[in-house]
Amino acid sequence: MVTKLFGTDGIRGKANEYPITPEIALRTGQAISRVLKSSGANHNRVIIGKDTRISGYMLETALTSGLVGSGMDVFLVGPMPTPAVAHLTKSMGCGAGIMLTASHNPYEDNGLKIFGPDGYKLSDQLEALVEKDILSDIKSSGVTGDKIGKAYRIDDARGRYIEYAKQSLGPASLAGMKIIVDCGHGAGYLLAPLIFKELGAKVVKMGVDPDGMNINAGCGALHPEAAGVLVREHGADVGISLDGDADRVIFSDASGAAVSGDRILALCALALHQEGRLRGDKMVCTVMSNLGLHEAMRDAGIGVVTTPVSDRYVIEALRKDGLSFGGENSGHLIFADYATTGDGILSALQVLRMMRNKGATLADLAQGMREYPQSLVNMKVQAKVALEKLSRLQETLAKADAAFGQTGRHLIRYSGTENKLRILVEHREQGEVERWSKLFADAVVADFADLA
């Protein structure tokens, strides 16, 4: 039995298996209502969006029942990017926003991301209260009579987000640019091509025919090479690949080659710094970012704040220090002057604006940093055994620490959403990356064999 529901990005798992079941969704709706009321919130409205997974219908219905049965009114906006739900939660005066999505995971998975009335993801404290309520033995009969809530379909929600996203570009225009937009058959399938087209770009779209089961399948942010093929075929300026809930974006340059997330972070930070819009002369990234990013920022006089993995920690650091930009090399970019969460569409607009302002190609701008060779190995594990208990791994780590010095680094951690161990190795020499990646992986295999 799972004893902790919330991971680094909400509740996530296989749809129709605990905890992603109609029963837990219903209890989540009830719990959110109780926590909002106990916290003194005077909002009795909640917005629910979803990506294009077939299980979204099941969870949406159960979640709505839990909320309206607890006296909350529900605004249903249908398939909608996660950042759109965050924005609409705040702009429509809701007490909470809930996005049904498993982001980049395959269609069999689903999950819930919860936003507070300010459009930011719930704090750890509020998440803990919601989780405690869901897992408690509270038997609630709900409300009766005219206190039962109502559910509404909001037809103009898409238009509200489209205008919000377009305004972030300011007076700039995308006229004359040709772009490939790969929506991964996900939540951005309708909105993203429209936004870029309305701003003047010539758009070639792909991944815009969701059937409930093809989300992220061979397309989108996990497979930018798909957009890269069309970039070359159409002679496009850039490829834009969104993940399933459109809060992440991966770019392809005019040659069709994918540009790493760290290079995008670097070019954005450098451009904002030159424009005088990088508050505090600092940017935020996670421990997964390449040493080359730190080197480029140091050379430009830009400070770097490093956080644990997850865009929520990047956002917390931005808010704490009053900074304006940060992100993850996985494609989460947070432009804090505009958004309360990662937004793939808005981030793409900002990168296109920088290209247009500088009259430069994406490949040119991406040369702002040198990338150290890096390897990320994802190993499936049966259980998340404390790393300190993996003796062979600990021995190998000690040897690596002695050998690396300032020329490399390693980061070994469990995924926050899956039973996987992630092994990151980075070094100035490619051969050393490959050698130590194998040594770490072999040590892990041996440790788990000992535990079996």
C-alpha positions in Angstrom: 0.0 0.0 0.0 1.3 3.4 -0.9 1.6 5.6 2.1 2.7 8.8 0.4 0.6 10.1 -2.5 2.4 13.3 -3.6 5.7 13.1 -5.4 7.7 16.0 -6.8 5.0 16.8 -9.3 1.6 16.0 -7.7 0.1 12.5 -7.5 1.0 10.2 -10.4 0.7 6.5 -11.3 -1.0 4.0 -13.6 -4.6 5.0 -14.3 -7.2 2.9 -12.6 -4.6 1.5 -10.2 -4.0 2.9 -6.7 -3.6 5.8 -6.2 -4.9 7.0 -9.6 -8.4 5.6 -9.1 -11.9 7.2 -9.2 -12.1 6.6 -5.5 -9.0 8.5 -4.7 -10.0 11.2 -7.2 -13.3 11.6 -5.4 -11.6 11.7 -2.0 -9.1 14.3 -3.4 -12.0 16.5 -4.3 -13.5 16.2 -0.9 -10.1 16.8 0.8 -9.3 19.9 -1.3 -12.7 21.3 -0.3 -12.1 20.7 3.4 -8.5 22.0 3.4 -9.6 25.2 1.5 -12.4 25.8 4.0 -10.2 25.1 7.1 -7.5 27.5 5.8 -10.1 30.3 5.7 -10.2 30.6 2.0 -13.4 32.3 0.8 -13.2 30.8 -2.7 -15.7 28.1 -3.4 -14.7 27.6 -7.0 -12.2 25.1 -8.5 -11.1 24.8 -12.1 -10.3 21.4 -13.6 -8.3 20.9 -16.8 -6.9 17.7 -18.4 -4.6 16.5 -21.1 -5.8 14.1 -23.8 -5.4 10.7 -22.0 -8.5 8.4 -22.2 -8.5 8.1 -18.4 -9.0 11.8 -18.0 -12.8 11.3 -18.4 -12.9 8.8 -15.5 -10.9 11.0 -13.2 -12.6 14.2 -14.2 -16.0 12.8 -13.3 -15.0 11.4 -10.0 -13.0 14.5 -9.0 -16.0 16.7 -9.9 -18.3 14.6 -7.8 -16.1 14.9 -4.8 -15.9 18.7 -5.1 -19.6 19.5 -5.9 -20.7 17.0 -3.2 -18.6 19.1 -0.7 -20.2 22.4 -1.8 -17.7 23.6 -4.4 -18.5 24.9 -7.8 -16.4 23.4 -10.6 -15.3 25.0 -13.9 -14.5 22.4 -16.5 -12.2 23.6 -19.3 -11.4 20.3 -21.0 -8.1 19.6 -22.7 -5.8 22.5 -21.7 -2.1 23.0 -21.0 -1.0 22.9 -17.4 0.2 26.5 -17.4 -3.2 27.6 -18.8 -5.0 25.9 -15.8 -2.5 27.7 -13.5 -3.2 31.1 -15.2 -7.0 30.6 -15.2 -7.1 29.5 -11.6 -5.8 33.0 -10.6 -7.5 35.1 -13.3 -10.9 33.5 -12.6 -10.7 33.8 -8.8 -10.7 30.1 -8.0 -9.6 28.6 -4.7 -7.7 25.9 -6.5 -6.9 24.5 -10.0 -6.4 20.9 -10.8 -4.7 19.5 -13.8 -5.2 15.8 -14.7 -2.0 14.8 -16.4 1.0 12.5 -16.3 3.0 15.0 -18.3 5.6 13.1 -20.5 4.6 9.6 -19.3 2.8 7.2 -21.6 -1.0 7.2 -21.9 -1.5 4.4 -19.4 -0.5 6.8 -16.6 -2.3 9.8 -15.2 -2.0 12.1 -12.3 -3.2 15.3 -10.5 -1.3 18.6 -10.3 -2.9 21.0 -7.8 -2.5 24.8 -7.9 -3.5 27.3 -5.2 -5.5 30.6 -5.8 -2.3 32.4 -6.7 -1.6 30.1 -9.6 1.4 28.4 -8.0 1.6 24.7 -7.1 0.5 23.9 -3.6 3.1 24.4 -0.9 4.5 21.2 0.8 2.5 22.1 3.9 -0.9 22.3 2.0 0.0 19.1 0.0 0.6 17.4 3.3 -2.8 18.5 4.7 -4.6 17.3 1.5 -2.8 14.0 1.6 -3.5 13.5 5.3 -7.2 14.1 4.6 -7.3 11.7 1.6 -5.7 8.9 3.6 -7.7 9.5 6.8 -10.8 7.6 7.9 -13.0 10.6 7.7 -16.5 9.6 6.6 -18.1 12.7 5.2 -21.8 12.9 4.2 -21.1 16.1 2.2 -23.5 18.9 2.0 -27.2 18.8 1.1 -29.9 20.8 -0.5 -28.9 24.1 -2.1 -25.4 23.9 -0.7 -24.4 21.2 -3.3 -22.1 22.7 -5.8 -22.5 23.0 -9.6 -20.3 22.1 -12.5 -19.9 24.4 -15.5 -18.3 23.9 -18.9 -16.3 27.1 -19.6 -16.3 27.6 -23.4 -14.1 30.7 -23.6 -11.2 29.3 -21.5 -9.1 28.7 -24.5 -9.5 32.2 -25.7 -8.5 33.6 -22.4 -5.2 31.7 -22.4 -4.5 32.5 -26.0 -4.7 36.3 -25.4 -2.6 35.9 -22.2 0.1 34.0 -24.0 0.2 36.4 -27.0 0.5 39.5 -24.7 3.7 38.0 -23.3 5.4 38.6 -26.6 4.9 42.4 -26.3 5.1 44.4 -29.6 7.2 41.7 -31.4 5.9 39.8 -34.4 6.7 36.4 -35.7 5.9 37.4 -39.3 8.4 35.8 -41.7 9.3 32.9 -39.4 8.5 29.3 -40.3 8.2 27.0 -37.4 7.3 23.3 -36.8 5.0 22.9 -33.8 4.8 19.3 -32.5 2.1 19.1 -29.8 2.8 15.4 -29.0 -1.0 14.7 -29.3 -1.2 16.4 -25.9 -2.9 19.2 -24.2 -1.5 21.9 -26.5 -2.8 20.3 -29.7 -5.3 23.0 -30.4 -3.9 26.1 -28.7 -0.3 26.1 -29.6 -0.5 26.2 -33.5 -3.2 28.9 -33.2 -1.1 31.1 -31.0 2.0 31.0 -33.2 -0.1 31.5 -36.3 -2.0 34.5 -34.9 1.3 36.1 -34.2 2.3 35.9 -37.8 4.4 32.8 -38.1 4.0 30.2 -40.9 3.2 27.1 -38.9 3.6 23.4 -39.9 1.8 21.4 -37.2 2.2 17.8 -36.1 1.0 15.7 -33.1 -2.4 17.4 -33.2 -4.7 14.3 -33.6 -5.1 12.9 -30.1 -7.1 9.7 -29.7 -6.7 9.2 -26.0 -3.8 6.7 -26.4 -1.2 8.4 -28.6 -0.1 11.1 -26.3 3.8 11.4 -26.3 4.0 8.3 -28.6 7.0 8.9 -30.8 6.5 12.6 -30.8 6.6 15.7 -28.6 9.3 16.8 -26.2 10.5 13.2 -25.6 11.1 12.8 -29.4 12.3 16.1 -30.8 13.9 14.2 -33.7 10.3 13.9 -35.1 10.0 17.7 -35.4 13.6 17.8 -36.6 12.7 15.8 -39.7 10.0 18.3 -40.7 12.3 21.2 -40.0 14.7 19.9 -42.6 11.9 19.0 -45.1 10.2 22.4 -44.8 13.3 24.6 -44.4 11.9 25.9 -41.1 13.7 28.3 -38.8 13.0 26.2 -35.7 11.2 23.2 -34.3 9.1 23.4 -31.1 8.3 20.1 -29.4 5.9 20.2 -26.4 5.3 17.5 -23.8 1.9 16.0 -22.9 0.7 18.8 -20.8 2.6 21.6 -22.6 4.6 22.8 -19.6 7.9 21.8 -21.2 9.4 22.5 -24.6 12.4 21.2 -26.5 13.8 23.1 -29.5 15.3 22.0 -32.8 17.5 24.4 -34.8 17.3 25.0 -38.5 19.4 21.9 -39.2 16.8 19.8 -37.4 19.2 19.1 -34.5 17.7 19.2 -31.0 19.2 21.9 -28.8 19.8 20.9 -25.2 17.7 22.4 -22.4 20.8 23.8 -20.8 21.8 25.7 -23.9 18.3 27.2 -24.0 18.6 28.2 -20.4 22.0 29.8 -21.1 20.8 31.8 -24.1 17.7 33.0 -22.3 19.6 34.1 -19.2 22.2 35.8 -21.4 19.6 37.6 -23.4 17.6 38.7 -20.4 20.8 39.9 -18.7 21.7 42.0 -21.8 18.1 43.5 -21.8 18.4 44.4 -18.1 15.6 42.0 -17.3 17.4 39.4 -15.3 16.6 40.5 -11.7 19.4 40.2 -9.3 21.8 39.2 -12.1 21.0 35.6 -11.2 19.3 32.6 -12.7 18.1 29.4 -11.2 18.7 25.8 -12.4 18.7 22.3 -10.8 21.5 20.0 -9.9 21.0 18.2 -13.2 22.3 21.2 -15.3 25.6 20.9 -17.1 28.8 22.3 -15.7 29.1 24.2 -18.9 26.0 26.3 -18.0 27.7 27.3 -14.7 30.8 28.2 -16.6 29.0 30.4 -19.1 27.1 32.2 -16.4 30.2 32.8 -14.4 32.0 34.3 -17.5 29.0 36.6 -18.0 28.9 37.8 -14.4 25.6 36.0 -13.8 25.0 34.2 -10.5 23.5 30.7 -10.4 21.1 29.4 -7.7 21.0 25.6 -7.7 18.0 23.6 -6.5 17.0 19.9 -6.2 15.3 18.4 -9.3 11.8 19.5 -10.0 10.4 22.7 -11.5 8.6 23.4 -8.2 11.9 23.9 -6.4 13.1 26.2 -9.2 9.9 28.2 -8.7 10.3 28.3 -5.0 13.9 29.7 -5.4 12.7 32.3 -7.9 10.0 33.5 -5.5 12.2 33.4 -2.4 14.9 35.6 -4.0 12.6 37.7 -6.2 14.3 36.5 -9.4 12.9 36.5 -12.9 14.2 33.4 -14.8 15.2 29.8 -14.2 14.4 26.3 -15.3 15.4 22.7 -15.9 17.4 21.1 -18.6 14.4 18.8 -19.2 12.7 21.7 -20.9 10.9 23.5 -18.0 11.5 27.2 -18.5 10.0 29.6 -16.0 9.7 33.3 -17.0 8.5 34.6 -13.6 7.5 38.0 -15.0 4.7 36.2 -16.9 4.0 32.8 -15.5 3.7 30.9 -12.2 4.8 27.6 -13.6 6.7 26.1 -16.6 5.0 27.1 -19.9 6.2 25.5 -23.1 4.2 27.8 -25.4 5.1 31.0 -23.6 8.7 29.9 -23.3 8.8 29.2 -27.1 7.5 32.7 -27.7 10.3 34.2 -25.6 13.0 32.3 -27.4 11.5 33.3 -30.8 11.5 36.9 -29.6 15.2 36.7 -28.7 16.0 35.2 -32.1 14.1 38.0 -33.8 15.6 40.8 -31.6 19.1 39.6 -32.2 18.6 38.7 -35.9 20.3 35.4 -35.1 19.5 31.7 -35.6 18.8 29.4 -32.8 22.1 27.6 -33.5 24.0 30.9 -33.2 22.4 31.8 -29.9 23.0 28.2 -28.5 26.8 28.7 -28.8 26.6 30.8 -25.6 27.9 27.9 -23.6 30.2 24.9 -24.0 28.6 21.6 -23.0 30.6 19.1 -21.0 30.0 15.5 -22.2 27.2 13.9 -20.1 25.4 10.6 -19.7 22.1 9.9 -18.0 21.3 6.3 -17.3 17.8 5.4 -16.1 17.7 2.0 -14.3 14.4 0.4 -13.4 14.4 -0.9 -9.8 11.9 -2.9 -7.8 12.1 -0.6 -4.7 13.8 2.6 -3.8 16.3 1.3 -1.3 18.2 4.1 0.5 21.4 4.8 -1.5 23.4 4.6 1.7 22.5 0.9 2.0 24.0 0.2 -1.5 27.6 -0.6 -0.4 29.1 -1.3 -3.8 27.7 2.0 -5.1 29.0 3.9 -2.1 32.5 2.5 -2.7 32.4 3.5 -6.4 31.2 7.0 -5.4 34.1 7.5 -3.1 36.5 6.5 -5.9 34.8 8.9 -8.3 35.0 11.8 -5.8 38.7 11.3 -5.5 39.2 11.1 -9.2 37.0 13.9 -10.5 38.2 16.9 -8.7 37.0 20.0 -10.7 36.9 18.2 -14.0 33.6 16.3 -13.5 30.7 15.4 -11.3 28.1 12.7 -10.7 24.5 12.8 -9.4 22.7 9.6 -8.5 19.0 9.8 -7.4 15.7 8.1 -7.6 13.0 9.5 -9.9 10.3 11.3 -8.0 7.5 9.8 -10.2 8.8 6.4 -11.2 10.6 3.4 -9.8 13.8 4.3 -11.5 17.4 5.2 -10.4 18.9 8.0 -12.4 22.7 8.0 -12.9 24.1 11.3 -14.2 27.8 11.5 -15.0 29.5 14.5 -16.5 33.2 15.1 -17.3 35.4 17.0 -19.6 36.5 13.8 -21.3 33.8 11.6 -23.0 35.8 8.4 -22.2 35.6 9.1 -18.5 31.9 9.7 -18.8 31.4 6.3 -20.4 33.7 4.5 -18.0 32.2 5.9 -14.8 28.6 5.5 -16.0 29.3 1.8 -16.5 31.1 1.5 -13.1 28.1 3.1 -11.3 25.5 0.9 -13.2 27.5 -2.3 -12.5 27.7 -1.4 -8.8 23.9 -0.8 -8.6 23.2 -4.1 -10.4 25.5 -6.0 -8.0 23.9 -4.3 -4.9 20.4 -5.1 -5.9 21.4 -8.7 -6.7 22.8 -8.9 -3.1 19.5 -7.7 -1.7 17.4 -10.1 -3.7 
